[in-house]
Amino acid sequence: MTSRPERLSPVQAARKLALGVLTLGLVAVIAVVGTPLDKPSMHEAVEIVGWLLLAACIVGRVWCTLYIGGRKISQLVRIGPYSIMRNPLYTMSFIGAAGIGAQTGSIVMAALSFLIAWIVFRIVVSREEAFLSGIYGEAYADYLKTVPRFLPNPFKWRDADLLEVRPDRVVLTFIDGLWFLAAIPLAEGFEYLQHAGIVPVLLRLP
């Protein structure tokens, strides 16, 4: 791990803005999207898969934070999940977005949510990579060349004998991740309102 003190606040602000816009957009879509009325069993199955994706997102984000919590600004972390992909936290967020979309009961919506999240964070990551390249120079250039951006390469895995963990960061990441679970009651609430005729279904997707 290469160490260097710097501030990442502009990129962090862009990341938070992107996450906020993405979340609001997905909630708005969930409110007006439904599934074909003749396939209730498929609807329920997709929802359950969505719950598993949301759980995987939360657990995965906490796992990543064990390695990078409080260190992204000062160190170039290349161990654990960061040895097999450069942006595992974002990848977990893609999984979480798919889980949110799946709460509509639609496979198509789950896939679209994943794709939209990828597009939004792809823009953020480009800015972040440019910023970090200016900080770490050749070390980061080598990281860019040898480690995939989002798709993990398990053959590159390497770990450390000792890991310094910041519990406050881990707890904060876990609490932040719980917001993904808010998609479950929200989706159920919108589904109830749709059935009651209060909220219109503008689009039905399988």
C-alpha positions as CSV (number, residue, x, y, z in Angstrom):
1,M,0.0,0.0,0.0
2,T,1.4,3.4,-1.0
3,S,0.8,6.1,1.6
4,R,0.2,9.8,0.8
5,P,-2.0,12.4,2.6
6,E,-4.4,14.2,0.3
7,R,-8.0,15.4,0.2
8,L,-10.6,13.8,-2.0
9,S,-13.6,16.1,-1.2
10,P,-14.5,17.1,-4.7
11,V,-14.8,13.5,-5.9
12,Q,-16.5,12.5,-2.7
13,A,-19.1,15.3,-3.2
14,A,-19.7,14.0,-6.8
15,R,-20.1,10.5,-5.5
16,K,-22.7,11.5,-3.0
17,L,-24.6,13.6,-5.5
18,A,-24.6,10.7,-8.0
19,L,-25.8,8.2,-5.3
20,G,-28.5,10.6,-4.3
21,V,-29.7,11.2,-7.9
22,L,-29.6,7.5,-8.6
23,T,-31.6,6.6,-5.5
24,L,-34.3,9.2,-6.1
25,G,-34.5,8.1,-9.7
26,L,-34.9,4.4,-8.9
27,V,-37.6,5.2,-6.2
28,A,-39.5,7.3,-8.8
29,V,-39.4,4.5,-11.3
30,I,-40.4,1.8,-8.7
31,A,-43.5,3.9,-8.0
32,V,-44.9,3.6,-11.5
33,V,-43.5,0.3,-12.8
34,G,-45.4,-3.0,-12.5
35,T,-45.2,-6.6,-13.8
36,P,-47.6,-8.6,-15.9
37,L,-50.7,-9.5,-13.8
38,D,-50.7,-13.1,-15.1
39,K,-47.3,-14.0,-13.5
40,P,-47.5,-13.5,-9.7
41,S,-45.1,-16.4,-8.9
42,M,-42.4,-14.9,-11.1
43,H,-43.0,-11.5,-9.4
44,E,-42.5,-13.0,-6.0
45,A,-39.4,-15.0,-7.1
46,V,-37.7,-11.9,-8.5
47,E,-38.4,-10.0,-5.3
48,I,-36.8,-12.7,-3.2
49,V,-33.7,-12.6,-5.5
50,G,-33.7,-8.9,-5.0
51,W,-33.6,-9.3,-1.2
52,L,-30.5,-11.5,-1.6
53,L,-28.8,-9.0,-3.8
54,L,-29.5,-6.2,-1.3
55,A,-28.0,-8.4,1.5
56,A,-25.0,-9.1,-0.7
57,C,-24.5,-5.4,-1.4
58,I,-24.5,-4.5,2.3
59,V,-22.2,-7.4,3.4
60,G,-19.9,-6.6,0.4
61,R,-19.6,-2.9,1.2
62,V,-18.8,-3.7,4.8
63,W,-16.1,-6.2,3.6
64,C,-14.6,-3.6,1.4
65,T,-14.5,-1.0,4.2
66,L,-12.5,-3.4,6.3
67,Y,-9.7,-2.8,3.8
68,I,-10.1,0.8,2.8
69,G,-12.1,2.5,5.5
70,G,-10.4,5.9,6.3
71,R,-7.5,5.1,4.0
72,K,-8.6,5.9,0.4
73,I,-7.3,9.4,0.6
74,S,-3.9,8.6,2.2
75,Q,-3.1,5.2,0.8
76,L,-3.3,3.3,-2.5
77,V,-4.9,0.1,-1.3
78,R,-4.1,-2.9,-3.4
79,I,-5.0,-5.8,-1.2
80,G,-8.2,-7.8,-0.5
81,P,-11.1,-6.9,-2.8
82,Y,-8.9,-4.0,-4.1
83,S,-6.4,-6.5,-5.5
84,I,-9.0,-8.1,-7.8
85,M,-10.9,-4.9,-8.9
86,R,-10.2,-1.2,-8.5
87,N,-13.7,-0.2,-7.4
88,P,-15.4,-3.0,-5.4
89,L,-17.5,-0.5,-3.4
90,Y,-19.1,0.7,-6.6
91,T,-19.5,-2.9,-7.9
92,M,-21.4,-3.7,-4.7
93,S,-23.6,-0.6,-5.3
94,F,-24.4,-1.9,-8.8
95,I,-25.6,-5.1,-7.1
96,G,-27.6,-3.1,-4.6
97,A,-29.2,-1.1,-7.5
98,A,-30.2,-4.4,-9.2
99,G,-31.7,-5.5,-5.9
100,I,-33.7,-2.3,-5.7
101,G,-35.0,-2.7,-9.2
102,A,-35.9,-6.3,-8.4
103,Q,-38.3,-5.1,-5.8
104,T,-40.7,-4.3,-8.6
105,G,-40.8,-8.0,-9.4
106,S,-39.4,-7.3,-12.8
107,I,-36.2,-9.0,-14.2
108,V,-36.0,-6.3,-16.8
109,M,-36.2,-3.5,-14.2
110,A,-33.5,-5.2,-12.1
111,A,-31.2,-5.3,-15.2
112,L,-32.0,-1.7,-16.1
113,S,-31.3,-0.6,-12.6
114,F,-27.9,-2.3,-12.7
115,L,-27.1,-0.7,-16.0
116,I,-28.2,2.8,-14.9
117,A,-26.0,2.5,-11.8
118,W,-23.1,1.4,-13.9
119,I,-23.5,4.4,-16.2
120,V,-23.8,6.9,-13.4
121,F,-20.8,5.7,-11.4
122,R,-18.8,5.2,-14.6
123,I,-18.7,8.9,-14.9
124,V,-17.8,9.4,-11.2
125,V,-15.1,6.8,-11.4
126,S,-13.5,8.5,-14.4
127,R,-13.1,11.7,-12.4
128,E,-11.8,9.8,-9.4
129,E,-9.2,8.0,-11.5
130,A,-8.0,11.2,-12.9
131,F,-7.7,12.7,-9.5
132,L,-5.9,9.7,-8.0
133,S,-3.5,9.5,-11.0
134,G,-2.3,13.0,-10.1
135,I,-1.7,11.9,-6.5
136,Y,0.0,8.5,-6.9
137,G,1.6,8.9,-10.4
138,E,3.2,5.7,-11.7
139,A,2.0,3.5,-8.9
140,Y,-1.6,4.3,-9.8
141,A,-0.9,4.0,-13.5
142,D,0.4,0.5,-12.9
143,Y,-2.8,-0.2,-10.9
144,L,-4.9,1.0,-13.8
145,K,-3.1,-1.3,-16.2
146,T,-3.1,-4.5,-14.1
147,V,-6.4,-4.5,-12.1
148,P,-9.8,-4.4,-13.7
149,R,-12.1,-1.4,-12.9
150,F,-15.4,-3.2,-11.9
151,L,-15.3,-6.9,-13.0
152,P,-13.3,-8.9,-10.5
153,N,-10.4,-11.1,-11.5
154,P,-10.1,-13.6,-8.6
155,F,-6.7,-14.8,-9.9
156,K,-5.1,-11.5,-8.8
157,W,-6.2,-11.9,-5.2
158,R,-3.6,-11.1,-2.6
159,D,-4.0,-10.2,1.1
160,A,-2.1,-8.9,4.0
161,D,-1.0,-10.8,7.1
162,L,-2.2,-8.0,9.3
163,L,-5.1,-5.6,8.7
164,E,-5.7,-2.4,10.6
165,V,-9.5,-1.8,10.8
166,R,-11.3,1.3,11.7
167,P,-14.5,0.2,13.5
168,D,-16.2,3.6,13.1
169,R,-15.9,3.4,9.3
170,V,-17.2,-0.1,9.2
171,V,-20.2,0.7,11.4
172,L,-20.9,3.8,9.3
173,T,-20.7,1.8,6.1
174,F,-23.1,-0.8,7.6
175,I,-25.6,1.9,8.6
176,D,-25.4,3.6,5.2
177,G,-26.0,0.3,3.5
178,L,-29.2,-0.2,5.5
179,W,-30.7,2.5,3.3
180,F,-30.7,-0.1,0.5
181,L,-33.1,-2.1,2.5
182,A,-35.6,0.8,2.5
183,A,-36.4,-0.3,-1.1
184,I,-38.3,-3.3,0.3
185,P,-41.0,-1.5,2.3
186,L,-41.1,1.3,-0.3
187,A,-41.7,-1.1,-3.2
188,E,-44.4,-2.9,-1.1
189,G,-46.1,0.4,-0.3
190,F,-46.1,1.5,-4.0
191,E,-47.4,-2.0,-5.0
192,Y,-50.3,-1.6,-2.5
193,L,-51.1,1.9,-3.8
194,Q,-51.0,0.6,-7.4
195,H,-53.5,-2.2,-6.6
196,A,-55.7,0.4,-4.8
197,G,-55.7,2.5,-7.9
198,I,-54.1,5.5,-6.1
199,V,-50.8,5.3,-8.1
200,P,-51.0,4.5,-11.8
201,V,-48.9,1.8,-13.4
202,L,-47.3,3.5,-16.4
203,L,-45.3,0.5,-17.5
204,R,-45.4,-3.2,-17.0
205,L,-42.2,-5.1,-17.5
206,P,-41.5,-8.9,-17.2
